[in-house]
């Protein structure tokens, strides 16, 4: 599909091609969200799961950058945290301008409200959730962010599927389908993409420290996203991946 010259229309077409079967009401919600906040589906700033839209951490950070956010401060709330139980609570304050009093958001994480795949990273998740809530308040975004969800198997899946989803991993297979890792490797080879950059992009998209810690549903969503991006505009995808390249340290003579 060639760009139409209308970025909003292209984004909506991209969303329909990626997820399909989206109702007219949901598309209207997406249109208003993209029009107001200039978010991008193609860049992974908005995702669609179980007929709901979610904004991503990377999308919120880019929005803050575009709006010239003056600063984000996070503080560990020690009195509410319990390191022994891996429970952490953070407070985040977003300052939209030098004269802003700040928009406050709190985020918590413990083993009961994060995916099994990210147990051990509760502190980082709690801080990310706090930042996301503060940014959403600061810029008037009513959508929940994907990182604020607990385990997808707990919050979104039917009760009969909870145990099955909790036991799935990136390497697992389901209903005779190829393993997610194999699907991703094939996609990388087909489009001649850099595996290291794809993994970094995947971790950012899923909101996890690394790809292997991502929930299966999020990895599947990323694979669908990457597939659509590669088909729509590989050059744009490569530029996006290159943004995750680590700068090469200068060697002094």
Helices and strands as residue ranges (DSSP letters): H 7-19, H 24-37, E 46-49, E 52-55, H 57-66, E 71-76, G 83-85, E 88-95, E 103-109, G 116-118, H 122-138, G 146-148, H 152-155, G 159-161, H 162-167, H 180-190, H 195-206, G 211-213, H 216-232, H 234-242
